[in-house]
Amino acid sequence: MNAVAQKRDRAMEARLVERIAEGSSEALSELYDQYSSLLLALSRRVLGSQEEAEDVLQEVFVQVWRQAHRYDSKRSSVSTWLSLITRSRSIDRLRSRNVQDKTAQAAHEENPPGDASPEGASNVLERERRLRLRTELAELPKEQRQVLELAFYKGMTQSEIAASTGIPLGTVKTRTLLAMRKLKKALGAEIRDLL
């Protein structure tokens, strides 16, 4: 590709991000279609887990939706910007996983199985988190809750949700992103443990 074509492509991608900053869900859907497989592969390489990489991908596009106005085309290309966000989110998740493992190990050492309740402290915390998540899910608009439930409880991809419900794929993606954004706002720091 020659320099003129590269410059034109970068300008088109930058305009796509500008449209997202203006609230265009169609632009977000276009950006997702263009970069999701690349970003998923990057996250999977860092985390070694398809499931966690898919979670990170959702977090990345929620962040893009919320912070598209922060993108500066003079500092980097859109692909570089998205890759940096994905890498950062993946490393944060990896660190969080390591902290959780260390915390669980320390709790186990402080409270050996003979001294713990039959269900264990981690089961109690997990139940509390699930209850909190269910409560927040119930507060979402029905159409947003529907796509999350199909994705997380039935394991459906966004394309499968679109085919199953007859909702356009772009709408499914937008509803997913909006729902994730609302959950993140409602649950704050807890969202890292829930996702």
Backbone torsions as a table, in degrees:
resi	resn	phi	psi	omega
1	MET	NA	133.2	-178.4
2	ASN	-80.0	168.8	-174.9
3	ALA	-62.4	-36.4	-179.8
4	VAL	-65.3	-44.6	179.6
5	ALA	-65.6	-39.5	177.9
6	GLN	-62.4	-43.0	-179.9
7	LYS	-63.6	-41.8	178.6
8	ARG	-63.2	-44.0	179.6
9	ASP	-62.9	-41.8	178.3
10	ARG	-62.9	-39.6	179.1
11	ALA	-65.6	-39.9	178.9
12	MET	-65.3	-41.4	178.7
13	GLU	-66.4	-41.1	178.3
14	ALA	-61.9	-39.4	177.7
15	ARG	-64.9	-35.8	177.3
16	LEU	-60.5	-43.8	178.3
17	VAL	-66.9	-37.6	176.3
18	GLU	-60.3	-42.1	178.9
19	ARG	-63.8	-37.1	176.4
20	ILE	-63.2	-43.0	178.5
21	ALA	-61.1	-28.1	177.9
22	GLU	-83.2	-3.2	176.5
23	GLY	99.4	17.3	-178.5
24	SER	-83.1	109.7	177.1
25	SER	-71.2	-27.4	176.9
26	GLU	-64.5	-40.4	178.3
27	ALA	-64.5	-39.8	178.0
28	LEU	-63.0	-41.4	178.5
29	SER	-63.2	-41.3	177.5
30	GLU	-62.4	-44.7	-180.0
31	LEU	-64.0	-40.9	177.7
32	TYR	-60.4	-48.3	-179.3
33	ASP	-60.2	-37.1	-176.4
34	GLN	-74.2	-36.3	-170.1
35	TYR	-118.5	-8.4	-172.7
36	SER	-59.8	-41.8	-177.8
37	SER	-67.6	-38.8	177.5
38	LEU	-64.1	-46.4	-177.9
39	LEU	-69.4	-35.5	177.1
40	LEU	-63.2	-43.4	179.1
41	ALA	-64.0	-40.5	178.3
42	LEU	-62.2	-47.6	-179.5
43	SER	-65.4	-40.6	179.3
44	ARG	-62.9	-36.7	178.5
45	ARG	-64.0	-39.7	-179.9
46	VAL	-72.7	-43.7	-171.8
47	LEU	-91.9	-24.8	-177.0
48	GLY	70.5	21.7	-177.0
49	SER	-144.8	122.4	177.5
50	GLN	-63.0	-44.6	-177.5
51	GLU	-61.5	-47.9	179.5
52	GLU	-66.7	-35.9	178.1
53	ALA	-63.4	-38.3	177.2
54	GLU	-65.1	-39.2	176.6
55	ASP	-62.6	-44.4	179.3
56	VAL	-61.8	-41.4	179.5
57	LEU	-58.1	-43.2	177.0
58	GLN	-61.8	-44.4	179.2
59	GLU	-60.9	-39.8	-179.7
60	VAL	-61.3	-47.0	-176.8
61	PHE	-74.9	-24.8	170.6
62	VAL	-65.9	-43.5	178.8
63	GLN	-63.6	-42.0	177.8
64	VAL	-60.6	-44.1	179.7
65	TRP	-60.3	-42.2	-177.0
66	ARG	-80.2	-29.3	-171.1
67	GLN	-123.5	22.4	-179.8
68	ALA	-58.5	-31.1	-180.0
69	HIS	-63.9	-17.2	-180.0
70	ARG	-84.6	-11.6	-178.4
71	TYR	-66.8	134.1	179.1
72	ASP	-122.9	109.0	-176.9
73	SER	-66.3	-16.9	178.2
74	LYS	-76.6	-22.4	-177.1
75	ARG	-91.3	-33.6	-178.4
76	SER	-163.1	164.9	174.1
77	SER	-76.6	165.2	177.9
78	VAL	-61.5	-42.0	-178.4
79	SER	-63.8	-39.1	177.8
80	THR	-66.3	-43.8	179.6
81	TRP	-59.6	-47.0	179.8
82	LEU	-65.8	-39.7	179.2
83	SER	-64.7	-39.3	178.6
84	LEU	-66.1	-41.2	177.4
85	ILE	-62.6	-45.2	-178.7
86	THR	-63.3	-45.3	179.6
87	ARG	-61.4	-45.2	-179.7
88	SER	-62.1	-46.2	178.7
89	ARG	-62.5	-40.0	-179.5
90	SER	-66.5	-43.3	179.0
91	ILE	-66.0	-40.0	176.3
92	ASP	-59.0	-42.8	179.9
93	ARG	-66.0	-39.7	178.2
94	LEU	-62.6	-44.3	177.6
95	ARG	-63.7	-42.1	178.9
96	SER	-61.5	-41.2	178.1
97	ARG	-61.1	-43.3	179.3
98	ASN	-64.3	-40.5	178.5
99	VAL	-64.9	-42.4	179.4
100	GLN	-62.8	-41.1	178.7
101	ASP	-62.8	-43.9	179.9
102	LYS	-66.2	-40.0	178.9
103	THR	-64.1	-43.9	178.9
104	ALA	-63.8	-40.6	178.9
105	GLN	-64.6	-43.7	179.5
106	ALA	-63.8	-41.1	179.0
107	ALA	-64.1	-39.2	179.0
108	HIS	-65.2	-40.1	-180.0
109	GLU	-68.4	-37.1	-180.0
110	GLU	-75.1	-29.7	-177.6
111	ASN	-128.5	80.5	-179.8
112	PRO	-56.4	156.1	-176.3
113	PRO	-49.8	-35.1	-179.5
114	GLY	-67.2	-24.1	-177.9
115	ASP	-97.4	-6.1	-175.0
116	ALA	-95.5	163.2	174.7
117	SER	-68.5	161.3	-178.8
118	PRO	-56.7	-34.5	-177.6
119	GLU	-86.9	-22.9	178.8
120	GLY	82.7	153.3	-178.4
121	ALA	-62.9	-37.0	-177.8
122	SER	-66.0	-35.3	178.2
123	ASN	-66.2	-37.6	178.8
124	VAL	-65.0	-46.4	178.8
125	LEU	-62.1	-41.5	-180.0
126	GLU	-63.3	-41.6	177.5
127	ARG	-62.9	-41.5	179.1
128	GLU	-62.9	-42.5	179.2
129	ARG	-63.8	-43.1	179.9
130	ARG	-64.2	-41.3	178.4
131	LEU	-62.5	-43.9	179.2
132	ARG	-63.0	-42.5	178.7
133	LEU	-64.1	-44.7	178.6
134	ARG	-60.3	-39.6	179.4
135	THR	-62.7	-46.3	-179.7
136	GLU	-67.8	-37.2	176.7
137	LEU	-60.7	-39.8	-179.2
138	ALA	-64.5	-23.9	-179.8
139	GLU	-81.2	-15.6	-179.0
140	LEU	-70.4	153.1	171.5
141	PRO	-58.7	147.6	-173.9
142	LYS	-52.8	-44.2	-176.0
143	GLU	-68.0	-32.5	177.2
144	GLN	-75.1	-41.3	178.3
145	ARG	-62.0	-38.6	-178.6
146	GLN	-58.9	-47.9	-177.3
147	VAL	-67.3	-35.6	178.0
148	LEU	-67.9	-42.4	-179.9
149	GLU	-63.5	-40.9	178.4
150	LEU	-65.6	-38.0	-179.3
151	ALA	-72.2	-48.6	-171.6
152	PHE	-87.6	-36.0	-176.9
153	TYR	-92.8	-28.0	179.3
154	LYS	-106.8	-4.9	175.9
155	GLY	69.3	25.0	-177.8
156	MET	-83.7	144.7	173.2
157	THR	-78.1	168.1	179.0
158	GLN	-63.5	-36.1	177.6
159	SER	-64.8	-40.7	178.3
160	GLU	-65.9	-38.3	177.7
161	ILE	-62.4	-46.0	179.7
162	ALA	-59.3	-46.0	-179.3
163	ALA	-65.6	-40.9	-176.6
164	SER	-69.2	-39.0	-174.2
165	THR	-98.0	-15.1	-176.5
166	GLY	79.6	10.5	178.8
167	ILE	-87.7	137.4	178.4
168	PRO	-57.6	144.9	-177.2
169	LEU	-56.5	-43.2	178.8
170	GLY	-59.4	-38.6	178.7
171	THR	-67.5	-40.8	177.4
172	VAL	-59.8	-46.0	-179.7
173	LYS	-62.0	-44.7	-179.5
174	THR	-64.0	-44.9	179.4
175	ARG	-62.3	-39.4	178.5
176	THR	-62.4	-47.9	-178.9
177	LEU	-63.3	-43.4	179.1
178	LEU	-63.8	-41.3	179.2
179	ALA	-64.7	-43.0	179.1
180	MET	-63.5	-38.3	179.1
181	ARG	-63.8	-43.1	179.1
182	LYS	-65.2	-41.3	178.1
183	LEU	-63.4	-41.9	-179.3
184	LYS	-62.6	-42.3	179.5
185	LYS	-65.7	-42.4	-178.2
186	ALA	-69.9	-38.0	-173.7
187	LEU	-96.0	-12.5	177.4
188	GLY	55.9	-130.4	-175.7
189	ALA	-65.4	-23.3	-179.0
190	GLU	-63.9	-22.6	-174.2
191	ILE	-60.7	-32.2	-179.8
192	ARG	-63.5	-35.0	179.4
193	ASP	-77.7	-27.0	-176.0
194	LEU	-84.1	-30.8	-175.5
195	LEU	-89.8	NA	NA
